[in-house]
């Protein structure tokens, strides 16, 4: 386990290995940069979400593993909750990378794009979506593990201080 992260570099490499649009870009990132991205993603997730269930051990550093999480009518084991948070961590890590480098994002997870055409080029933007919103791929990956904090403000960190980037 990578300290301060819900996912290891190896787990993230496996996650992106079958992603046609992002596998090459993720593979080109150095392991040390991947570690930083995964650690930052973990911090972001903890700022953005209220986690369901309870910590497995009250002395653990991170909120996962967790117990008492119900998904599709079944209770996840602590190990299951730790595995279930890996995709969200990877998605947020790539979101951070793409936001800072301009790399290709998964088109399904780009906030604000309503549709894209090919013939005569027809791009429609959803003007109600804020650029700093949490990508759908991250929210979908979190699923039953937690809910977006109603007080989440991407322009402030968890202490209410203004921040310039995520």
N, C-alpha and C positions, 0 to 999 in steps of 0.2 A: 504494500500500500504506500502510495506517495503521501508524505506528510502534508497535511493541509488541503488534501484533495479527495474527492469522492471517486476519482478514476485514476488509474495508472497510465503511463505512456503506452504500455503494451495493450491495455484495454481500449484506449482511444484509437490506436493504430488498427486494431481489429474492427472497431466500430466503423471507421471510415474506409476500410479496405474494400468494401463492396458498394461504396457511394460513387457513382459514375461522375457526378459533377464536382466532387470535392476530394476524392482520394489522392490525386496527384499533388494537389496543393498541400494537403495535410502531410503527406509523406516527405515533402521537401523541407518541412520545418524541422529545425534541430531538436533533439531530445530535451535539451535544457530549456529551449523556448516553449516546447510543448508542456513541460512541467509548470512553467510560469503561467501559461494560458489556462491549464487545468486548475491550478491553485486560485487564480483570479476568478475563474468561472465558479468555483465552489464558494468563494466569498460572495460573488454576485447573487448566486442562488439563495444563499442564506439571508441576504438583504431583501430580495424580491418576494420570497415565499414564506408563508406560515406552514410549518410542517405538521402533518397529521400524526397521531400516535404519540408514543413516548420514547425517550432515549432508552436504549437497551441498558446502559450503565450511566448513572448520573455523573460519573467522573470522566466520561469520554470527552475528547477535545472537540469533535464535530458532532452535529446533531444526528448523523447516521453512524451506525445502524439504529433502527427504530423498531419498536414492537407496537402491537395493537393498531396496525394499519389494515383496513379492509379494502380490497380491490375486487370488484366483480363478485361480491358476496363471500370472498375467501380472505382469511387473515394471512398476511405475508409474514414469513419468519423474519428474524432480524437479518439473516444472510440475504433473504429475498429482497428486503428493503434496500440493502446496500447495493445489490445488483441492479435494482430497478432505477436507482438514481444515476447510474453511469451514463445512459443516453442523454439525459438533460445536461449533465456536466459537459459531455462532448459537444453537444449542440451549442451551449453557451460559450465554450472555449473557441469553437470555430466562428461564432458570431463576433467575438472580441477580435480574433485574428482578421476576419474579413472587414470589420469596421476600421481597423487600423491600417490595413494594407490595400483595401479596394479589391480583395480577392473575390472570386465568384461565390455568391451565396446560393444555397438551395433556393430556387425560385419560389417554391411553395412557402418558404419561411420569411420572405422579404416583406416586412410590414409596409403597407401603403400601396402595393401594386395590386390592383384589382384584376387586370387582365393584360395579356400581351398578344399581339397579332403578328402575322408574318406578311401576307400579301397587303400591300399599301401601308404597311407598318401602322399598327393601331395599339398604342399603349394607353391604358387608363389607370389613373392614380386615385386611390381613395383618400381624399383630402382631409377626412376626419381622423386619419391615423397619424400619430406622432412618430417621428423618426426614432426616438429613444424608447419606444414601447418594447416590451418583451416579445421576441419573435415567437410566432405560433409553434414552431418546432420545439422550442424550449417548454412552453406551456403544455403542449401535447405530451411531451416526454415526461414531465412531472406527473401528469395524470392524477391518480388517486393519492399520491404521496403528500400533496399539499395544495394550498390555494394562494393566489397572488395576494400580497398584502394590500389592503385598501389604501394604506397610507404610503405605498411605494411611490417614490418620486425619483425618476432617473437623473434629475438635475441635482440631487442631494445624496450624500452618503447616508449610512444608517444612523449617524448622529445628527443629521440635519445640516451638515456643512455643504456648501456649494462645491460641486466638482466639475471639472472641465471635460473629463472623458471617463469611459467605463473600463 
